[in-house]
Amino acid sequence: MTRSRRDRVIAECGARPGAVEDYPFGDDAAVFKVAGKMFALVSLGQEPGSVSLKCDPDTAVELRAQYSAITAGYHLNKRHWNTVELEGSVPEDELTELIDHSYALVVAGLTRAVRSKLIPR
């Protein structure tokens, strides 16, 4: 049995160092946080679902122009968040890069002490 794209996104988000899966908005959305800060929100309703990811504002605008499946963050700060519909038009490697980018933006905003605990040297 093959996993759905949403299942793969959930696995990718959960694989990041220090990532914690939480359900603060109920059973319909999995929220992934690092050091208490959200970097991904995965809708758990009907397939195919979507994932909202933090994004550099300029990059966010470029991605929205490039892919019709990427729109301004749903119920989030539309300047800093994108929502990606998981219907298949955004390539897997691009989606993984967007998850990495979101995670990196959140980690960059953490204190040096917290960052050093996430990625020990």
CYANA upper distance limits for C-alpha pairs under 8 A (distance plus 0.5 A):
  3 ARG  CA      7 ASP  CA      6.43
  3 ARG  CA      8 ARG  CA      7.18
  4 SER  CA      8 ARG  CA      6.93
  4 SER  CA     48 PRO  CA      8.44
  5 ARG  CA      9 VAL  CA      6.74
  5 ARG  CA     48 PRO  CA      7.94
  5 ARG  CA     86 LEU  CA      7.09
  5 ARG  CA     88 GLY  CA      8.41
  6 ARG  CA     10 ILE  CA      6.69
  6 ARG  CA     42 VAL  CA      8.24
  6 ARG  CA     47 GLU  CA      8.47
  6 ARG  CA     48 PRO  CA      7.30
  6 ARG  CA     49 GLY  CA      7.06
  6 ARG  CA     50 SER  CA      7.87
  6 ARG  CA     86 LEU  CA      7.23
  7 ASP  CA     11 ALA  CA      6.70
  8 ARG  CA     12 GLU  CA      6.60
  9 VAL  CA     13 CYS  CA      6.64
  9 VAL  CA     51 VAL  CA      8.40
  9 VAL  CA     96 THR  CA      8.42
 10 ILE  CA     14 GLY  CA      6.61
 10 ILE  CA     42 VAL  CA      7.78
 11 ALA  CA     15 ALA  CA      6.63
 12 GLU  CA     16 ARG  CA      7.55
 12 GLU  CA     96 THR  CA      7.90
 12 GLU  CA     99 ILE  CA      8.20
 13 CYS  CA     19 ALA  CA      7.61
 13 CYS  CA     32 PHE  CA      7.18
 13 CYS  CA     40 ALA  CA      7.76
 13 CYS  CA     99 ILE  CA      7.38
 14 GLY  CA     19 ALA  CA      6.05
 14 GLY  CA     20 VAL  CA      7.22
 14 GLY  CA     21 GLU  CA      7.32
 14 GLY  CA     32 PHE  CA      7.64
 15 ALA  CA     19 ALA  CA      7.42
 16 ARG  CA    103 TYR  CA      8.25
 17 PRO  CA     34 VAL  CA      8.43
 17 PRO  CA    118 LEU  CA      6.33
 17 PRO  CA    119 ILE  CA      7.64
 18 GLY  CA     34 VAL  CA      6.07
 18 GLY  CA     35 ALA  CA      7.55
 18 GLY  CA    118 LEU  CA      6.34
 19 ALA  CA     32 PHE  CA      6.77
 19 ALA  CA     33 LYS  CA      6.03
 19 ALA  CA     34 VAL  CA      5.33
 19 ALA  CA     35 ALA  CA      8.28
 20 VAL  CA     32 PHE  CA      6.01
 20 VAL  CA     33 LYS  CA      5.74
 20 VAL  CA     34 VAL  CA      6.80
 21 GLU  CA     30 ALA  CA      6.93
 21 GLU  CA     31 VAL  CA      6.17
 21 GLU  CA     32 PHE  CA      5.17
 21 GLU  CA     33 LYS  CA      7.10
 22 ASP  CA     30 ALA  CA      6.43
 22 ASP  CA     31 VAL  CA      5.59
 22 ASP  CA     32 PHE  CA      6.75
 22 ASP  CA     33 LYS  CA      8.07
 23 TYR  CA     27 ASP  CA      6.75
 23 TYR  CA     29 ALA  CA      6.82
 23 TYR  CA     30 ALA  CA      5.86
 23 TYR  CA     31 VAL  CA      6.43
 24 PRO  CA     31 VAL  CA      7.86
 25 PHE  CA     29 ALA  CA      6.87
 27 ASP  CA     44 LEU  CA      7.93
 28 ASP  CA     43 SER  CA      6.49
 28 ASP  CA     44 LEU  CA      5.28
 28 ASP  CA     45 GLY  CA      6.22
 29 ALA  CA     41 LEU  CA      6.94
 29 ALA  CA     42 VAL  CA      5.96
 29 ALA  CA     43 SER  CA      5.04
 29 ALA  CA     44 LEU  CA      5.76
 29 ALA  CA     45 GLY  CA      8.28
 30 ALA  CA     41 LEU  CA      6.23
 30 ALA  CA     42 VAL  CA      5.60
 30 ALA  CA     43 SER  CA      7.05
 30 ALA  CA     44 LEU  CA      7.47
 31 VAL  CA     38 MET  CA      7.24
 31 VAL  CA     39 PHE  CA      8.35
 31 VAL  CA     40 ALA  CA      6.35
 31 VAL  CA     41 LEU  CA      4.98
 31 VAL  CA     42 VAL  CA      6.89
 32 PHE  CA     38 MET  CA      6.21
 32 PHE  CA     39 PHE  CA      6.43
 32 PHE  CA     40 ALA  CA      5.60
 32 PHE  CA     41 LEU  CA      6.78
 33 LYS  CA     37 LYS  CA      5.43
 33 LYS  CA     38 MET  CA      4.64
 33 LYS  CA     39 PHE  CA      6.13
 33 LYS  CA     40 ALA  CA      7.62
 34 VAL  CA     38 MET  CA      7.03
 34 VAL  CA     39 PHE  CA      7.68
 34 VAL  CA    103 TYR  CA      8.33
 34 VAL  CA    106 VAL  CA      8.03
 34 VAL  CA    107 VAL  CA      7.81
 35 ALA  CA    110 LEU  CA      8.36
 35 ALA  CA    114 VAL  CA      8.00
 37 LYS  CA    106 VAL  CA      7.33
 38 MET  CA    106 VAL  CA      8.03
 39 PHE  CA     53 LEU  CA      6.51
 39 PHE  CA     54 LYS  CA      6.46
 39 PHE  CA    102 SER  CA      6.09
 39 PHE  CA    103 TYR  CA      5.97
 39 PHE  CA    106 VAL  CA      6.82
 40 ALA  CA     51 VAL  CA      7.14
 40 ALA  CA     52 SER  CA      6.06
 40 ALA  CA     53 LEU  CA      5.40
 40 ALA  CA     54 LYS  CA      7.60
 40 ALA  CA     99 ILE  CA      8.05
 40 ALA  CA    102 SER  CA      7.85
 40 ALA  CA    103 TYR  CA      8.48
 41 LEU  CA     51 VAL  CA      6.01
 41 LEU  CA     52 SER  CA      5.55
 41 LEU  CA     53 LEU  CA      7.36
 42 VAL  CA     49 GLY  CA      7.92
 42 VAL  CA     50 SER  CA      6.37
 42 VAL  CA     51 VAL  CA      4.83
 42 VAL  CA     52 SER  CA      6.95
 43 SER  CA     49 GLY  CA      6.01
 43 SER  CA     50 SER  CA      5.95
 43 SER  CA     51 VAL  CA      6.78
 44 LEU  CA     49 GLY  CA      6.86
 45 GLY  CA     49 GLY  CA      6.91
 48 PRO  CA     85 GLU  CA      7.86
 48 PRO  CA     86 LEU  CA      5.92
 48 PRO  CA     87 GLU  CA      6.09
 49 GLY  CA     85 GLU  CA      6.73
 49 GLY  CA     86 LEU  CA      6.14
 49 GLY  CA     87 GLU  CA      8.11
 50 SER  CA     83 THR  CA      7.07
 50 SER  CA     84 VAL  CA      5.89
 50 SER  CA     85 GLU  CA      4.84
 50 SER  CA     86 LEU  CA      5.62
 51 VAL  CA     83 THR  CA      6.11
 51 VAL  CA     84 VAL  CA      5.81
 51 VAL  CA     85 GLU  CA      7.22
 51 VAL  CA     86 LEU  CA      7.81
 52 SER  CA     73 GLY  CA      6.66
 52 SER  CA     74 TYR  CA      7.91
 52 SER  CA     81 TRP  CA      7.08
 52 SER  CA     82 ASN  CA      5.97
 52 SER  CA     83 THR  CA      4.59
 52 SER  CA     84 VAL  CA      6.63
 53 LEU  CA     73 GLY  CA      8.22
 53 LEU  CA     81 TRP  CA      6.03
 53 LEU  CA     82 ASN  CA      5.98
 53 LEU  CA     83 THR  CA      6.90
 53 LEU  CA     84 VAL  CA      8.36
 53 LEU  CA     98 LEU  CA      7.65
 53 LEU  CA     99 ILE  CA      7.17
 53 LEU  CA    102 SER  CA      6.13
 54 LYS  CA     80 HIS  CA      6.16
 54 LYS  CA     81 TRP  CA      4.90
 54 LYS  CA     82 ASN  CA      6.96
 54 LYS  CA    101 HIS  CA      8.14
 54 LYS  CA    102 SER  CA      5.11
 54 LYS  CA    103 TYR  CA      8.28
 54 LYS  CA    105 LEU  CA      7.80
 54 LYS  CA    106 VAL  CA      8.42
 55 CYS  CA     59 THR  CA      7.24
 55 CYS  CA     60 ALA  CA      6.18
 55 CYS  CA     80 HIS  CA      5.77
 55 CYS  CA     81 TRP  CA      5.92
 55 CYS  CA     82 ASN  CA      7.15
 55 CYS  CA     98 LEU  CA      8.20
 55 CYS  CA    101 HIS  CA      7.34
 55 CYS  CA    102 SER  CA      6.24
 55 CYS  CA    105 LEU  CA      7.96
 56 ASP  CA     60 ALA  CA      6.43
 56 ASP  CA     80 HIS  CA      6.61
 56 ASP  CA    105 LEU  CA      8.43
 57 PRO  CA     61 VAL  CA      6.98
 57 PRO  CA     79 ARG  CA      5.98
 57 PRO  CA     80 HIS  CA      5.84
 57 PRO  CA     81 TRP  CA      8.43
 58 ASP  CA     62 GLU  CA      7.01
 59 THR  CA     63 LEU  CA      6.62
 60 ALA  CA     64 ARG  CA      6.75
 60 ALA  CA     72 ALA  CA      8.38
 60 ALA  CA     79 ARG  CA      8.01
 60 ALA  CA     80 HIS  CA      7.73
 60 ALA  CA     81 TRP  CA      7.79
 60 ALA  CA     82 ASN  CA      6.97
 61 VAL  CA     65 ALA  CA      6.88
 62 GLU  CA     66 GLN  CA      6.73
 63 LEU  CA     67 TYR  CA      6.51
 63 LEU  CA     70 ILE  CA      7.12
 64 ARG  CA     68 SER  CA      7.01
 64 ARG  CA     69 ALA  CA      8.26
 64 ARG  CA     70 ILE  CA      5.59
 64 ARG  CA     71 THR  CA      6.04
 64 ARG  CA     72 ALA  CA      7.97
 67 TYR  CA     89 SER  CA      8.07
 67 TYR  CA     90 VAL  CA      7.42
 69 ALA  CA     84 VAL  CA      6.16
 69 ALA  CA     85 GLU  CA      5.59
 69 ALA  CA     86 LEU  CA      8.17
 69 ALA  CA     87 GLU  CA      8.16
 69 ALA  CA     89 SER  CA      7.32
 69 ALA  CA     90 VAL  CA      7.57
 70 ILE  CA     82 ASN  CA      6.87
 70 ILE  CA     83 THR  CA      6.13
 70 ILE  CA     84 VAL  CA      5.03
 70 ILE  CA     85 GLU  CA      6.98
 71 THR  CA     82 ASN  CA      6.12
 71 THR  CA     83 THR  CA      5.84
 71 THR  CA     84 VAL  CA      7.13
 72 ALA  CA     78 LYS  CA      5.43
 72 ALA  CA     79 ARG  CA      7.79
 72 ALA  CA     81 TRP  CA      6.79
 72 ALA  CA     82 ASN  CA      5.20
 72 ALA  CA     83 THR  CA      6.47
 73 GLY  CA     77 ASN  CA      6.85
 73 GLY  CA     78 LYS  CA      5.47
 73 GLY  CA     79 ARG  CA      8.43
 73 GLY  CA     80 HIS  CA      8.19
 73 GLY  CA     81 TRP  CA      5.11
 73 GLY  CA     82 ASN  CA      4.67
 73 GLY  CA     83 THR  CA      5.23
 74 TYR  CA     78 LYS  CA      7.99
 74 TYR  CA     82 ASN  CA      8.05
 74 TYR  CA     83 THR  CA      6.71
 76 LEU  CA     81 TRP  CA      6.89
 77 ASN  CA     81 TRP  CA      6.36
 78 LYS  CA     82 ASN  CA      7.48
 86 LEU  CA     90 VAL  CA      8.11
 90 VAL  CA     94 GLU  CA      7.09
 90 VAL  CA     95 LEU  CA      7.03
 91 PRO  CA     95 LEU  CA      6.77
 92 GLU  CA     96 THR  CA      6.71
 93 ASP  CA     97 GLU  CA      6.72
 94 GLU  CA     98 LEU  CA      6.72
 95 LEU  CA     99 ILE  CA      6.85
 96 THR  CA    100 ASP  CA      6.71
 97 GLU  CA    101 HIS  CA      6.49
 98 LEU  CA    102 SER  CA      6.63
 99 ILE  CA    103 TYR  CA      6.67
100 ASP  CA    104 ALA  CA      6.51
101 HIS  CA    105 LEU  CA      6.65
102 SER  CA    106 VAL  CA      6.95
103 TYR  CA    107 VAL  CA      6.65
104 ALA  CA    108 ALA  CA      6.44
105 LEU  CA    109 GLY  CA      7.12
106 VAL  CA    110 LEU  CA      7.37
107 VAL  CA    115 ARG  CA      7.07
108 ALA  CA    115 ARG  CA      8.34
110 LEU  CA    114 VAL  CA      6.77
110 LEU  CA    115 ARG  CA      6.75
111 THR  CA    115 ARG  CA      6.71
112 ARG  CA    116 SER  CA      6.55
113 ALA  CA    117 LYS  CA      7.10
114 VAL  CA    118 LEU  CA      7.13
115 ARG  CA    119 ILE  CA      6.85
116 SER  CA    120 PRO  CA      5.93
116 SER  CA    121 ARG  CA      7.97
